[in-house]
């Protein structure tokens, strides 16, 4: 339901519909490598992406089997923050884990 605005004479109220545009969404995709452990990928999915243990394990297996797996869909700012946090954790733990950002 829109806002109410007076007409040009200020006598009649008319409904004005202000359409809200949804922000573009982006997928964060984890990329497989030969060094990052499966346990660390599950940890990242739980800590950074707030996945449950079973969901994190399922995504980790997809990354392992298919070379990549989607960690989630977010607005651009949130996706970039999650990618940055993932890369930071990976560096701190000496893993080469990487993520990519794709338009959803």
N, C-alpha and C positions, 0 to 999 in steps of 0.2 A: 504494500500500500504506500502511495506516495505522500508528499507533503501537501499541505493546503496553502494556496496562495490566493490573495484577492484579485479580482479582475481589474481592468484598467480604471474603472470608476470606484474601486474599493468596496463595492457592494456585495458581490457574489463570490463565495469561496469556490475555487476549482481545484480538483485533485491534480497534482503534478507528479508524474512518475519519473523518478530519478533512478535509472538503471545502473546497478553496480557491476562493474566488469571484474571478473575473476582474474587473479594474477596468473601468468603462465607458470606451468609446473615443469619440473625437471626430475629425471631419474638419476639416482646415484647408483652406478654399476661398479661392483668390485671385480678386479681383474686377477686372474690366476697367475701364479708364478711358481717356480720350482723350489722356493726357499721358505716362504711363510708357512708356518704350521697351521694345520686345521684348527687346533685349539685356539690359536691366536685370532684367527678369522672369526670363530664363534665368539670369543671375548669382545672383539670390536663390534660385532653385530649386536651383542647384548648391551654393551656400555655406550656406544655412540648412537646406535640406531634404535635402541630400546626394544629389541626383539626378545621374545621368550626363548628359553633354551631349545625347545623343539623347532621353532621357526628359524632360529639362528643356525641350527644344525642342518636344516633342509636347504637354506640358502648357501651355506658353506659347501654342501655336497654338489649343488648346482654349479658353483664357481669351480670346484675341483673337476667335475665331469665335463662341463661345457666351455670352460675357459673364462666365463664371466657369470655374474648373477646380480640381480637387482636387489639393492639393500633398502630402497624406498623411493617414494615420490614426494617432492617437497617444492616449496617456492625457491626461487634461485638463491636468495640470501641464505636460507636454511641449508639448502643442498651444499653450497660452497663452504659453509661453516662445518658441516659434517665431513666433507672431504678433507678440509684442512686438519680437523681433529684426528681423522683416521691416519693421515700421512704423518702427523706429529707423533701419534702413538707408535706407529710402525718404525719410525726413525729411532725413537727412544728405546725400542726393543730390538733394534737392529734387524728389521725385516724390510724387504722391498715392496710390501703391499701397496698397491695403487688403486685409485678409483677414477672413474670418468664421469662426466656430466653429460646427459643427453636430454634433449627436449622431449617431454612426455607426450 
